[in-house]
Amino acid sequence: MYGVFGGYTRWAVVFLIIFVLFFLLVPGYYGGPAAAAPAYGDP
């Protein structure tokens, strides 16, 4: 896992995974159905 940034590469990957999971899970906790309604065209 030692790439261009050396030892920081592993932490960058871990942070990226956590950020993606956070970005995907948060809308589900904060008004998931309400946020998805316009996307599906529901009233």
N, CA, C and O of each residue as an XYZ file, in Angstrom:
172
protein
N       0.825     -1.215      0.000
C       0.000      0.000      0.000
C       0.856      1.261      0.000
O       0.334      2.372      0.087
N       2.191      1.084     -0.099
C       3.054      2.264     -0.080
C       3.208      2.814     -1.491
O       3.962      2.282     -2.307
N       2.475      3.894     -1.761
C       2.504      4.467     -3.105
C       3.240      5.790     -3.120
O       4.310      5.921     -2.525
N       2.667      6.767     -3.798
C       3.309      8.064     -3.967
C       3.448      8.782     -2.627
O       4.434      9.479     -2.385
N       2.446      8.603     -1.752
C       2.451      9.333     -0.484
C       3.120      8.549      0.635
O       3.126      8.996      1.782
N       3.675      7.401      0.324
C       4.371      6.611      1.328
C       3.417      6.023      2.353
O       2.425      5.386      1.999
N       3.725      6.242      3.632
C       2.916      5.674      4.704
C       1.520      6.256      4.783
O       0.623      5.653      5.372
N       1.331      7.431      4.190
C       0.015      8.064      4.268
C      -0.988      7.447      3.294
O      -2.183      7.734      3.361
N      -0.495      6.594      2.385
C      -1.386      6.023      1.372
C      -2.464      5.168      2.019
O      -3.630      5.233      1.630
N      -2.071      4.353      3.024
C      -3.051      3.487      3.674
C      -4.120      4.306      4.369
O      -5.306      3.983      4.293
N      -3.704      5.369      5.048
C      -4.676      6.205      5.747
C      -5.563      6.945      4.767
O      -6.732      7.197      5.056
N      -5.015      7.300      3.595
C      -5.821      7.967      2.575
C      -6.909      7.026      2.066
O      -8.047      7.446      1.851
N      -6.560      5.752      1.874
C      -7.544      4.769      1.413
C      -8.606      4.541      2.480
O      -9.797      4.481      2.172
N      -8.177      4.414      3.739
C      -9.129      4.221      4.836
C     -10.070      5.411      4.932
O     -11.280      5.241      5.083
N      -9.516      6.617      4.846
C     -10.335      7.824      4.920
C     -11.310      7.886      3.753
O     -12.456      8.304      3.918
N     -10.859      7.473      2.580
C     -11.720      7.494      1.399
C     -12.885      6.528      1.564
O     -14.023      6.862      1.235
N     -12.605      5.330      2.074
C     -13.665      4.345      2.292
C     -14.670      4.862      3.312
O     -15.878      4.755      3.101
N     -14.175      5.429      4.428
C     -15.062      5.964      5.458
C     -15.893      7.105      4.894
O     -17.086      7.204      5.181
N     -15.274      7.967      4.093
C     -15.988      9.104      3.516
C     -17.100      8.636      2.586
O     -18.202      9.185      2.600
N     -16.807      7.615      1.773
C     -17.823      7.091      0.848
C     -18.974      6.468      1.625
O     -20.140      6.714      1.315
N     -18.652      5.659      2.636
C     -19.709      5.039      3.441
C     -20.537      6.109      4.136
O     -21.764      6.015      4.181
N     -19.871      7.131      4.681
C     -20.566      8.225      5.346
C     -21.486      8.951      4.370
O     -22.619      9.291      4.711
N     -20.993      9.185      3.161
C     -21.763      9.922      2.153
C     -22.973      9.120      1.688
O     -23.992      9.698      1.310
N     -22.868      7.781      1.715
C     -23.978      6.932      1.275
C     -24.984      6.682      2.399
O     -26.178      6.538      2.137
N     -24.511      6.630      3.650
C     -25.393      6.272      4.760
C     -26.138      7.462      5.339
O     -27.280      7.315      5.776
N     -25.518      8.643      5.354
C     -26.137      9.814      5.982
C     -27.501     10.163      5.387
O     -28.432     10.404      6.156
N     -27.675     10.204      4.053
C     -29.007     10.512      3.501
C     -30.063      9.510      3.952
O     -31.243      9.855      4.010
N     -29.673      8.283      4.272
C     -30.617      7.277      4.736
C     -31.130      7.592      6.128
O     -32.271      7.266      6.456
N     -30.295      8.228      6.957
C     -30.699      8.569      8.314
C     -31.444      9.899      8.357
O     -32.335     10.084      9.186
N     -31.087     10.816      7.478
C     -31.711     12.135      7.483
C     -32.657     12.283      6.300
O     -32.268     12.786      5.246
N     -33.908     11.840      6.478
C     -34.926     12.014      5.441
C     -34.617     11.244      4.178
O     -34.666     11.817      3.090
N     -34.300      9.962      4.285
C     -34.020      9.150      3.103
C     -35.198      9.114      2.138
O     -35.039      9.471      0.971
N     -36.391      8.687      2.599
C     -37.561      8.642      1.704
C     -37.912     10.014      1.141
O     -38.304     10.128     -0.020
N     -37.773     11.058      1.959
C     -38.111     12.410      1.507
C     -37.125     12.870      0.431
O     -37.509     13.554     -0.518
N     -35.857     12.490      0.583
C     -34.840     12.902     -0.386
C     -34.973     12.102     -1.679
O     -34.629     12.591     -2.755
N     -35.477     10.859     -1.570
C     -35.580     10.003     -2.751
C     -36.890     10.225     -3.497
O     -37.015      9.823     -4.653
N     -37.875     10.864     -2.848
C     -39.196     11.040     -3.465
C     -39.127     11.788     -4.797
O     -39.700     11.314     -5.779
N     -38.451     12.935     -4.871
C     -38.394     13.659     -6.158
C     -37.714     12.833     -7.251
O     -38.044     12.975     -8.429
N     -36.774     11.976     -6.872
C     -36.045     11.188     -7.857
C     -36.965     10.170     -8.522
O     -36.818      9.866     -9.705
N     -37.924      9.642     -7.742
C     -38.836      8.638     -8.277
C     -40.149      9.251     -8.740
O     -40.993      8.554     -9.304
N     -40.329     10.552     -8.507
C     -41.530     11.230     -8.963
C     -42.732     10.979     -8.071
O     -43.867     11.150     -8.516
N     -42.516     10.580     -6.826
C     -43.643     10.354     -5.916
C     -44.127     11.679     -5.338
O     -43.322     12.592     -5.154
N     -45.414     11.806     -5.049
C     -45.943     13.060     -4.480
C     -45.525     13.246     -3.038
O     -45.885     14.245     -2.415
